[in-house]
């Protein structure tokens, strides 16, 4: 499991829970990020609690609407849609700017000890879809999204971080916001394979992905992908060919029904490797840990592959990367 925490410092109860239950990793949100030294101390204290100095610590630092650490701590970055527009004007510049922005994320985040960014968003929206993806997407065609997503992932890896693709096998067609209700997609499997799934197929060799809380009626009319054994086995592991670590989207999102414990149990039963719980509410975390199971078999193999892949970075100059990025955006 991956767990959040309630605030800018760990409570005694959080330290005890982490120490006893030993989550595989942690995730940070804006509530956890007040000032630079505090973020660094929080990340270190999370790792100290489980005795793993290199444990994965995740954050959603996309740019645009979804940027957990903001000015003055970190500059505000443009949305994926802005980068996508640059790509449409000049493909090479768009790809370069996307790589550079991810490389800057790595400069920014590694200073705090954060080593995983939940980026890229490689969902492909359709007209009329919920704005929950919206300008978080690079474009409306799978080729653009796949190429830009790969550039974003490569920029993070060049800086020593690892990416998480989201939201597998595709959230772009959802007509509802899965934070609040369950989206149901009625497109045929052929339509999904020709559009929604393509970026994930192109990036199937990345090491981590986050699931989508979406029902695809052509595949499993009853369960959202996150808890659907059929979607995970036939589509994510089968058609897409992804053999990396699959984590759920947040367990507390209201697209999932039942108690938090019931949701966690169904995530495990559906075949996700990792249960993700984000809000730091202690009673909910306790319910999750009762249902999460020890990493074993393929899930353990995938987790170990992630742990082995963290790098030292390419040694580039942050000043030079930042200057090149702003130069590209200035002429867009």
Long-range contacts (C-beta under 8 A, 24 or more apart in sequence): 1-264, 1-274, 1-275, 1-276, 1-277, 1-288, 1-289, 1-292, 2-26, 2-27, 2-56, 2-58, 2-247, 2-274, 2-275, 2-276, 2-277, 3-27, 3-277, 3-280, 3-285, 3-288, 4-28, 4-29, 4-32, 4-277, 4-278, 4-279, 4-280, 4-285, 5-32, 5-42, 5-46, 5-280, 6-31, 6-280, 6-281, 6-282, 7-31, 7-32, 7-280, 8-32, 8-33, 8-34, 8-38, 8-42, 9-38, 9-41, 9-42, 9-45, 10-42, 10-45, 10-46, 10-49, 11-282, 13-282, 14-49, 14-280, 14-282, 15-45, 15-49, 17-282, 17-285, 17-286, 17-289, 18-46, 18-49, 18-50, 19-49, 19-50, 21-289, 22-50, 23-50, 23-289, 24-55, 24-56, 24-274, 24-295, 24-303, 25-55, 25-56, 25-57, 25-58, 25-116, 25-274, 26-55, 26-56, 26-57, 26-58, 27-57, 27-58, 27-59, 27-118, 27-276, 27-278, 28-57, 28-58, 28-59, 28-68, 28-114, 29-59, 29-60, 29-68, 29-278, 29-280, 30-68, 30-69, 30-70, 31-280, 32-68, 32-280, 33-68, 33-69, 33-73, 35-73, 36-73, 36-111, 36-112, 39-69, 39-73, 39-112, 39-114, 40-111, 40-112, 40-113, 43-112, 43-113, 43-114, 44-113, 47-113, 54-115, 54-307, 54-310, 56-115, 56-116, 56-162, 56-306, 56-307, 57-113, 57-114, 57-115, 57-116, 58-114, 58-116, 58-117, 58-118, 58-164, 59-109, 59-114, 59-116, 59-117, 59-118, 60-117, 60-118, 60-119, 61-105, 61-108, 61-109, 61-117, 61-118, 61-119, 62-118, 62-119, 62-121, 62-136, 63-101, 64-135, 64-136, 65-134, 65-135, 65-136, 66-136, 69-108, 69-109, 69-112, 74-108, 77-101, 77-104, 77-105, 78-329, 79-135, 79-136, 80-120, 80-121, 80-135, 80-136, 80-137, 80-138, 80-148, 81-134, 81-135, 81-136, 81-137, 81-138, 81-139, 82-135, 82-329, 82-332, 83-138, 83-148, 84-137, 84-138, 84-139, 84-144, 84-148, 85-332, 86-328, 86-329, 86-332, 87-138, 87-139, 87-144, 87-147, 87-148, 88-139, 88-144, 89-332, 91-147, 93-328, 93-332, 94-148, 95-147, 95-148, 95-151, 96-151, 96-324, 96-328, 97-325, 97-328, 97-329, 97-332, 98-138, 98-148, 98-151, 98-152, 98-155, 99-151, 99-152, 99-154, 99-155, 99-158, 100-155, 100-321, 100-324, 100-325, 100-328, 101-152, 101-155, 101-325, 102-151, 102-152, 102-153, 102-154, 102-155, 102-156, 102-158, 102-159, 102-163, 103-155, 103-156, 103-158, 103-159, 103-316, 103-321, 104-318, 104-321, 104-322, 104-325, 105-155, 105-156, 105-159, 105-161, 106-155, 106-156, 106-158, 106-159, 106-160, 106-161, 106-313, 107-159, 107-318, 107-321, 107-322, 109-161, 110-159, 110-160, 110-161, 110-313, 114-161, 115-160, 115-161, 115-162, 115-310, 116-161, 116-162, 116-163, 116-164, 116-208, 117-156, 117-161, 117-162, 117-163, 117-164, 118-163, 118-164, 118-166, 118-210, 119-152, 119-153, 119-156, 119-163, 119-164, 119-166, 120-148, 120-149, 120-150, 120-152, 120-153, 120-163, 120-165, 120-166, 121-149, 121-166, 121-167, 122-146, 122-149, 122-165, 122-166, 122-199, 122-200, 122-203, 123-166, 123-167, 123-170, 123-171, 123-172, 123-196, 123-199, 123-212, 124-170, 124-172, 124-173, 124-195, 124-196, 124-198, 124-199, 125-172, 125-173, 126-172, 126-173, 126-195, 128-175, 129-172, 129-173, 129-174, 129-175, 130-174, 130-175, 130-176, 130-177, 130-183, 131-177, 132-171, 132-174, 132-176, 132-177, 132-178, 132-179, 133-171, 133-172, 133-174, 137-172, 142-195, 142-196, 142-198, 142-199, 143-198, 145-198, 145-199, 146-198, 146-199, 146-202, 146-203, 149-199, 149-202, 149-203, 150-202, 150-203, 153-203, 153-206, 157-311, 158-313, 158-314, 158-316, 159-313, 159-314, 160-310, 160-311, 160-312, 160-313, 161-310, 162-207, 162-208, 162-306, 162-309, 162-310, 163-206, 163-208, 164-208, 164-209, 164-210, 164-247, 165-200, 165-203, 165-206, 165-208, 165-209, 165-210, 166-209, 166-210, 166-212, 166-249, 167-210, 167-211, 167-212, 167-213, 167-214, 167-249, 168-200, 168-209, 168-210, 168-211, 168-212, 168-225, 168-236, 168-240, 168-242, 168-246, 169-196, 169-197, 169-200, 169-212, 169-216, 169-225, 169-231, 169-235, 169-236, 169-240, 170-196, 170-197, 170-199, 170-200, 170-212, 170-214, 171-212, 171-214, 172-196, 173-214, 174-212, 174-214, 176-255, 178-212, 178-213, 178-214, 178-224, 178-249, 178-253, 178-254, 178-255, 179-253, 179-254, 179-255, 180-254, 180-255, 181-254, 181-255, 182-213, 182-214, 182-215, 182-224, 182-254, 182-255, 182-256, 182-257, 183-213, 183-214, 183-215, 183-255, 184-214, 184-215, 184-217, 185-214, 185-215, 185-216, 185-217, 186-217, 186-218, 187-216, 187-218, 188-218, 189-218, 189-219, 192-216, 192-218, 192-219, 193-239, 197-235, 197-239, 197-240, 200-236, 200-240, 200-242, 201-239, 201-240, 201-241, 204-240, 204-241, 204-242, 204-243, 204-244, 205-244, 206-244, 207-244, 207-245, 207-302, 207-305, 207-306, 207-309, 208-244, 208-245, 208-246, 208-247, 208-306, 209-236, 209-242, 209-244, 209-245, 209-246, 209-247, 210-246, 210-247, 210-248, 210-249, 210-276, 211-236, 211-246, 211-247, 211-248, 211-249, 211-272, 212-249, 213-249, 213-253, 213-255, 213-256, 214-255, 223-266, 223-270, 224-255, 224-256, 226-256, 226-267, 226-270, 226-272, 227-256, 227-263, 227-266, 227-267, 227-269, 227-270, 227-272, 228-270, 229-269, 229-270, 229-271, 232-270, 232-271, 232-272, 233-271, 237-271, 243-298, 243-302, 244-302, 244-305, 244-306, 245-273, 245-274, 245-299, 245-302, 245-303, 245-305, 245-306, 246-271, 246-272, 246-273, 246-274, 246-302, 247-272, 247-273, 247-274, 247-275, 247-276, 248-272, 248-274, 248-275, 248-276, 249-276, 250-276, 250-277, 250-278, 250-279, 251-275, 251-276, 251-277, 251-278, 251-284, 251-288, 252-277, 252-278, 252-279, 252-281, 252-284, 259-287, 260-284, 260-287, 260-288, 261-287, 261-288, 261-290, 261-291, 264-288, 264-290, 264-291, 264-292, 265-291, 268-292, 268-293, 273-298, 273-299, 273-302, 273-303, 274-299, 274-303
